[in-house]
C-alpha cells in the first residue's frame, strides 16, 4: 500500500499544484488512499519532497530532481574533474570513462543537468553512454564536457 501511495503522491505533485499537506491528503482521499497527517508527513520525508516557488507567492511540493540547487553545476563540474578519465563519441553516443565505481553517480548528475540534447544515460562501473539527439549536437556536448575539465 505504501509503495502505491507514494507512487500516487509522485504522480499528483508532478501533474498538479499541491501546495500543502492538506491538499495532498485531500487528493489522496479522492484517489482512494485514506491517510492521516502523520502518514503524509512521513511520506514527504521518505520521498525527499521539497517546496519550490509556484505561481506568485505560492509554493508547491516537488521531487528534489525537479530543482537544482545553485551549486548543482559546480557539483557536476567538480565530480567530472575528479573522476573522468576520458570521453569520446561515435555517431550519436558519447562515451565517458571514469575511475572504477564512479560512473553511476556521475550519470545521475548528468541525467539531472537538464541538457536537452541528452535523452538518456546508461552507466556501468566505469563507463557512461550518453545518448544524444539530434546527432549534430554531439560536438556541443563534447565541448561542454571539455569545458568541465
C-alpha positions as CSV (number, residue, x, y, z in Angstrom):
1,X,0.0,0.0,0.0
2,X,2.8,2.4,0.9
3,X,4.6,1.9,-2.4
4,X,1.3,2.5,-4.4
5,X,0.5,5.6,-2.2
6,X,4.0,7.1,-2.7
7,X,3.7,6.4,-6.5
8,X,0.4,8.3,-6.5
9,X,1.9,11.1,-4.5
10,X,4.7,11.4,-7.1
11,X,2.1,11.5,-9.8
12,X,0.0,14.1,-8.1
13,X,2.8,16.5,-7.3
14,X,4.2,16.2,-10.8
15,X,0.9,16.8,-12.5
16,X,-0.9,19.2,-10.1
17,X,-0.2,22.2,-7.9
18,X,-0.1,20.6,-4.5
19,X,0.7,23.4,-2.0
20,X,0.1,21.9,1.4
21,X,-0.1,18.6,3.2
22,X,-3.9,19.2,3.5
23,X,-4.1,19.5,-0.3
24,X,-2.2,16.3,-0.7
25,X,-4.3,14.4,1.9
26,X,-7.5,15.6,0.2
27,X,-6.3,14.5,-3.3
28,X,-5.1,11.1,-2.0
29,X,-8.5,10.6,-0.3
30,X,-10.2,11.3,-3.7
31,X,-7.9,8.7,-5.3
32,X,-8.9,6.1,-2.7
33,X,-6.0,6.4,-0.3
34,X,-7.2,7.1,3.3
35,X,-4.3,8.8,5.0
36,X,-3.5,10.7,8.2
37,X,-1.4,13.9,8.5
38,X,1.3,11.8,10.2
39,X,1.4,9.4,7.2
40,X,1.6,12.3,4.7
41,X,4.4,13.8,6.8
42,X,6.4,10.5,6.8
43,X,5.9,10.1,3.0
44,X,7.1,13.6,2.3
45,X,10.2,13.0,4.4
46,X,10.9,9.5,3.0
47,X,10.4,10.7,-0.6
48,X,12.6,13.7,0.0
49,X,10.0,16.1,-1.3
50,X,10.7,19.8,-1.2
51,X,8.8,23.0,-1.6
52,X,9.6,25.2,-4.6
53,X,8.2,28.5,-5.8
54,X,5.0,28.2,-7.8
55,X,2.8,30.9,-9.1
56,X,3.1,34.3,-7.4
57,X,4.0,34.0,-3.7
58,X,2.8,30.4,-3.5
59,X,4.9,27.3,-3.0
60,X,4.3,23.8,-4.2
61,X,5.7,20.3,-3.4
62,X,8.2,18.9,-5.9
63,X,10.5,16.0,-6.3
64,X,14.1,17.1,-5.5
65,X,15.3,16.3,-9.0
66,X,12.9,18.9,-10.4
67,X,15.0,21.7,-8.9
68,X,18.7,22.2,-9.0
69,X,20.4,24.0,-6.1
70,X,22.5,26.9,-7.1
71,X,25.7,24.8,-6.7
72,X,24.4,21.9,-8.8
73,X,26.5,22.8,-11.9
74,X,29.6,23.3,-9.7
75,X,29.0,19.9,-8.1
76,X,28.8,18.3,-11.6
77,X,32.0,20.1,-12.7
78,X,33.8,19.1,-9.5
79,X,32.9,15.4,-9.8
80,X,33.6,15.4,-13.5
81,X,37.1,16.8,-12.8
82,X,37.7,14.3,-10.1
83,X,36.5,11.0,-11.7
84,X,36.6,11.3,-15.5
85,X,39.5,9.6,-17.3
86,X,38.4,10.3,-20.9
87,X,35.5,10.8,-23.2
88,X,34.8,10.3,-26.9
89,X,31.9,9.8,-29.3
90,X,30.6,7.6,-32.0
91,X,27.6,8.6,-34.1
92,X,25.1,9.9,-31.5
93,X,26.6,8.3,-28.4
94,X,29.1,10.0,-26.2
95,X,31.2,7.6,-24.0
96,X,32.6,8.9,-20.7
97,X,35.1,6.7,-18.9
98,X,35.6,7.2,-15.1
99,X,37.7,5.8,-12.4
100,X,36.1,2.5,-11.3
101,X,33.0,2.8,-9.1
102,X,32.0,6.4,-10.1
103,X,30.1,6.1,-13.4
104,X,26.6,5.7,-11.9
105,X,26.9,8.7,-9.6
106,X,28.2,10.9,-12.4
107,X,25.5,9.6,-14.7
108,X,22.9,10.6,-12.2
109,X,24.3,14.2,-12.1
110,X,24.4,14.2,-15.9
111,X,20.8,12.9,-16.1
112,X,19.6,15.8,-13.9
113,X,21.7,18.5,-15.6
114,X,18.9,19.5,-17.9
115,X,20.8,19.0,-21.1
116,X,18.0,18.7,-23.7
117,X,20.3,17.1,-26.2
118,X,21.0,14.1,-23.9
119,X,17.9,11.9,-24.0
120,X,19.4,9.4,-21.5
121,X,22.4,7.7,-20.0
122,X,23.4,4.2,-19.3
123,X,26.1,3.7,-16.6
124,X,28.2,0.7,-15.6
125,X,31.0,0.7,-13.1
126,X,33.4,2.9,-15.0
127,X,31.7,3.8,-18.3
128,X,28.7,6.0,-19.2
129,X,26.9,6.2,-22.5
130,X,25.1,9.4,-23.2
131,X,22.5,9.1,-26.0
132,X,22.4,12.4,-27.9
133,X,19.6,13.6,-30.1
134,X,20.0,15.1,-32.7
135,X,23.3,13.7,-33.7
136,X,24.6,17.1,-34.8
137,X,24.6,18.1,-31.1
138,X,27.3,15.6,-30.2
139,X,30.0,18.3,-30.8
140,X,28.2,20.7,-28.5
141,X,28.1,18.0,-25.8
142,X,31.8,17.2,-26.2
143,X,32.6,20.9,-25.9
144,X,30.5,21.2,-22.8
145,X,32.4,18.2,-21.3
146,X,35.7,19.7,-22.3
147,X,34.8,22.9,-20.5
148,X,34.2,20.9,-17.3
149,X,37.7,19.5,-17.3
